[in-house]
Amino acid sequence: MSTKKPGRNDPCPCGSGKKYKACHAAEDRSRAAPPSAVSSPLEEDFRAAMELLKNPDVGDLSAALDRVARLLAEWGPVPGLRFDTESFDKHVGEALARISEDEVLDAASARRELLVSTVKALATRSFLEKLTATLHGRAGEPGRSSEDRRALRAASLLAAASKRVGKTRMEDNPVLDLVFDVQFREWSTHHKEWMAKYEALANGMDDASLSEEARKALQQAREGDVDALVDYVKEDPGLAERIAREAKERATRVELKMREPSTPPVFAPEEELWLTCVLWEPMQALKGLPQDAEPPVRREAVTALLRGVKGALDEEFLTGMLGRMRERAQDASVDEALRAWYADAAIAFEAEPARMSLAALLTARQEAVGRSAEEMVALADLKALTTWTPESFEPYRELLLQMGLPSAAERIRRCQDWLRTHPVELRAAPVE
């Protein structure tokens, strides 16, 4: 019997009548191949990432990129994962000024134009190399889940593809879209917070101490020209230092007063319950850290808690809380010293709502009290439970409706929505 290997187009020796290449060629090759070495974790990661990129169903890739976007936001402005900050700020400011003059562009087209111009201007080869290397390095960090590793490896491959000129347009690369989107959100938030902070703090200063130029810059900021205020403060470091100093002193006064048992609660009952629900998990995670926890671990827990606070403080929440403070600051029936504290608190909470709200939640000695005897009983019943569920909040929501407090009842309904996916196991009092 001949042992000569048949050619690809020869009849298969098995007698099937098929050509060898269409019959037993693949099986013979697999038997003849040497046993492969065990794949390394890195090889397995990249194999999974390549399968993700080749999958015609883009749903899995979209979910992976959403995961990368969440990680980018959680990590913050890490070098290598953001465009150069100064260049980005300058480019976006100039591009927005140009785009705003085009009355024909809709929101989607304006965003696309801003993305394209930013990527073309800032996605240099050097940036792409750093982005690829940083994503690759983050994927290999200890403790990273397999889903995170796969998503980050896929993102690093996509980032590397952008360096190959002529293969794809950089503005169409989904990873660069992610970087732009996350950084633009940070830029927008920073500018809004910056304007609110300086406007609130400057408004708390004696108007007579502000120059005409300072008042003009503040007025322009209120009308939407934030850069005018930014430029003015940069040119007047003395004012910036004074604002920062007075802000620190004011925040300290407010926090110390909140620690006194005689100070009224900052939050309404439904607001306190909402914050407790939303922040329960990150607060317990922070409290549960061992005393010898590594600084990066502790910083990550604090960052998660602050991120939760910012997410919980929606516009309606802040408007209601600040409105009550300002009303009490003007209420002649309130003690003069307490009126002064309310005025300080309104300025401090408007300037730094997340920091001050967290301080109130952690340091205040007074819990929110009911507006009627029935409400006080309902609150006591809630806080006596071991677990909070949507059903346990329903009697209190109905009571608020009966009391003619629809906005408070709506806040409790939002608590119920939250508890459907985040039940609260009360191992201690909700708020200390």
N, C-alpha and C positions, 0 to 999 in steps of 0.2 A: 504494500500500500504506500503510495507516495506521501511524503511528509512535507512536500513543497507547499508553501502558503499560497492560497489562491489569490488572484488579483481581484480588485474591487468589482470589476465587471464580469468576472468569471462566474460560472454556475456554482452555487453553494454546494460544498461536499456532502451536505446532509441529504441531498436528493430532493429537496423541495421544489426545484425548478426555478427558484428565484435567484437573482444575482446575489453574490456574496455580500455586497455592501448593504443590501436591503434585508439580509437575513441574519447571519451569525457573526458579522464582522464586529459589531459593537461588543457582543458578549465575549468574543475571543480577545479583543483588546483589553477589556476589563480584567480578564483572567491573567493576561500577560503582564499587566502593569504592576510595578512594585507596590507594596502596601504603603499608603500615604501616612505621613507623620500626623500625630494628633494636632488638630488645629489649636492655635493659641487663642486666648480670649480676644486679642486684638483682631486676629483674622476672622473670628466668628462675628465680631461687631461689624466689621466692614462688609462681610458677606450679607449680614442682615440689612445693613444700610443699602447695599447695592440692590438687593431684592426689593426693598422699599421704593427705590428710585425707578426700577424697571416695571413695577406693578402698574398695569394699565388703569386700575381702579385708583384714582387720585385721592380717594377718601382717606386712606391710611396715611399718605404723605401729608395731606392737609392737617390731619390730627397731630402728626409728628411735628410739623412746623408750628402749630399752635402751642405745643409743649415747649419748643425752643423759645418762642416769644415769651411765654410765662417765665422761663428761666432767665432770659435776658433782663426782664423787668425786675425779677427778684434779686439778681446780682447787682443791679444798679450800674452806674457808668464805669465799668471796669475797662482799663486800657486794653485795646485790641478788639473790644466788642462795641465800640462806638466810633463814629467819625470824630475827628479832632474837634473838641468842644468850641474853641474860639472860632474856628473856620465855619463850623456848622451854624453857630449863632449869627455870625455876620451874613452868611449866605442866605439863611432862612429869612432874616429880617429884610434883606434887600429883595429877595424873590417875592415875599408876601406883599411888599409895597408895590412891586410891579404887577403882580397878579390882581391885587385889589382894584387896580385901575381898569381891568377888563370886565365890563358889566355883562358880557355874554357868557362867560364861563360859569358852569354849575359847580356844585361842591366837589363832585367826583372828578370832573375834568381839572379843577384847580389843584386837587390833591395829586393827580397824576402828573401835572406839569411841575409841581413842586418836587415830587419824587424824582422825576427824570433829570431836572436841572441839578438837584443835590447829588445824585449818584454820579452824573457825568463830571461834576466839579470835584468831588471828594473821594470817590472810589478809585484811588490810585493803585498801582500794582503793589506798592509797599503796604498800603492799608489791607488789600486783599490777602497778602501773605500773612500779615499779623492776625487777621480775622480767622483764616484757615487754621493757623497754628494754635490760636487761643481756643477755638471750638474743639479742636482735636485734643488739646491738653485738658480741657474741662471734662470731656467725655471719659478720660482715663482716671479721674480723681476717685479715691477710695470711697466706697459707700454709694456710688452712683447706681441707680436702678438700671435694669436692662433696657427699659423703654427710653429712659433719658439717654443712655449711651447710643442706642440705635438712632435716635432723633438727632443727636449732636454730631454723630459720624456722618449721617446723611447731609446735614447742614454744612459740615466742613468740606465734603465732596462737592456740593453745589457752589460753595464759595471759591473753591479751587478752580472750578470750571470757568468762572468769570475771568480768570487770568489768561485764558486761552483766547486771544484776540481773534475775532471773526467767527467764533463758535456760537456765541449767543450775545445778545445785547445786554449790557449790565443792568439796565433799568428793568429788564424782564426777569432778572434773577430773584426768586422768592426770598432768599436769605437777605439780600440787600434791602428788599422791601421791608422785611421784619426789622432790620437794624434801623432803617429810616423811621418806621412807624413808632417803635419804642422810644427812640431818641426825640422824635417830634412831640410825642406825648409828654415826655419829661420836660422838654423846652416850654411847652404850653403851660404845664402845671407850675413850673418855676416862675414864669412871668406873671401868671395870675396871683400866685402866692406872694411874690415879691411886691407887686403893686398893692395888694391888700395889706401886707405887713407895713410898708412904709406910709401908706395913706392913713391907716389906722393909728400908727404911732405918732405921725406928725400931727394928726388931728387932735391927739391927746396932749400936745404941747401948747404952751401959751402962744396964741396967734401973734401976739406982739413981738415974739422972739424970732419969728420967721421973716425973712427978707421978702421983698416983692417978687424976686426971681423964684424963690422957693415956692411961694403960693401959686405963682403962674405955672410952675412945673407940675405941682400937684393937681391943679385944675386941668391941665392938658392930659394928665394920666387918667383922671376921672372920665374924660371924653374919649379915651381909648388910645392916646398916644403915650404908651408906657415908656418908650425910649427917651422921651423928653425928661421924665423923672429919673431914669437910669443915668442919663448923661449929666443931669444937674448934680446928683449925689456924687458921681465920680469926680466932678470938678470941685465939689465942696466937701472934702473929707471931714472937716470939722463938724458939719451937720450930720453926716453919716455916723460919726463916732458918738455924737450926742444922742441921736435917735437910738442907737444900739445900747448905749449906757442906760438911758431912761427906760428902754424896753425891759432890760434885765432887772432893773430896780422895781419896776411896776409888777413884773411877773412874780418876783420874790415876795412882794407885799401881798399879792393876791393869794399865792400858795400858802403863805404863813397864816393868813386869815382863814383859809379853808380848813386848816388843821384845828381851829378852835371849835369846841363843841357848841358854842353859841351862834356860830355862823350858819345862816339858813342854807339848805341844799341848793346846789347849782342847777340840778336837773329836775324836770317834772317826773312823776312816777313812771309814765310810759317811756320817757327818754332813758331813764336809768335801766329799765327792763330791757330795752332795745340794745343798749350798749353791753349789758351783761350777756345777753344771748350771743351777739356777734363776736364779742371778745373773749368768751369763756375759754375756747380751745387754746388760742395763743397765750392767754394769761396763765392757764394751767401748765402749758408747756414751759413757760418762763419760770414759774414757781417750782416746777419739778426738776429743774437743772441741778445737778450736784454742785456743791460749793467749789469744787476744784475743776469745774467745766472750763474747757479751753476758751480763750477770748473770742475766737471766730465763731464758736458755737453759741456763746452768749450774745454776741452781736447779731447773729442771724435770728435768734429768738426775739430780741428787742425790735429788730427791723420788721419781723413778721407782725408783732403786736402793733407797732406804729402804722404799718400798712393797713391793718384791720381797723384802727381808729379812723384813718383818713377815709376808708371806704364806708364807714358807718355814719360819718358826718355829712349827710346830704344837705342840700340847700334849705329844705324845709326845716330840718332839725336846727341848723345854725340860725336861721331867721327867727324861729320861735324863741330859742334860748337867748339870743342877743336882744331881742325885743323886750323880753321880761326884765333883763338886767337894766336896760335903758329906762324902762318905765319906773322901776324901783329907784333908780338914781334920781328921778324927778319927783318922786312921791313924798310930799311934805309930811305925811304921817310916819315915814320911816326915819329912824335915828340918823342924825347928820353924819356921824362917822360911817355908818353902814351905807348911806347914800354915796359917800365918797368911794367906798370900796366897790359898790356896784358900778360906778363910773369907770374905775380902774379896771375892773373885771371885764366890762364890755370891750374896752380897748384891747386888753391882753388876749381875750378869747378870739376877737376878730383878727388880730395880727397873727396868732399862732394857735389855731383852733385844735389841731391834733395834740400838740404838746400839753396845752392847758386842760383839755378835756380828759386826757389820760391822768394828769396830775389830780384833777378833781375826783376821778373814779378811784384812784389809789389812796389819796390822802384825806379826803373829806371825812369829817367825823359825823356828819348828819346824813342819814338816808332820806330819800324823797318821801314825803308824807302825803297821805290822801287828802283830797279836797272835801271829803265828807266822812262821816263815821262808817258808812257802808263801804266806801272805797278803802279805808284803812283796814277794815276786816278782810276785804278781798285781797289786798296786798299781803297781809299777814298769812292768809291761807296759801298764797302762791309761794311765799318764802319758806313755808313749813314743809313743802314737798321735797322729796328726794330726787325727783326727775321732772323736768319741764317738757311737756309735749304740746302740740297744737291744741289738743282737747282741754288741757288744764288751763289754758289762757282764755277759753271761750266765755266762761262766766264773767270774767273781768271786762272783756270787750263789750259784752251785752250791757253791763252796768254803765260803762262810759257812754254808750249810746243813750241809755235812759237818762243820764245826767246832762245830755245835750252837749257832749264833747266829741263830735264826729272826727276831728283831726287826731285826737288822742286814741280813739277807737281804731282809726286807720293805722296808726303806728303799731298798735297791738296786733292787728291783722298781719302786718309785715313781720312781726315777731313769730307769728304762727307759721307763716310761709318759711321762715328761716329754720324753725324747729322741725319742719318736715324732713329736712335732710341733715340737720345738726342738733339732735336732741341733747339737752344739757343735763348732765348727771351732777347733781349738787352734792359735792363732797364737803363743801363748807358753805358759809353764807355767800350769796351771790356777789355782794359788794362789801368789802371790809371798810 
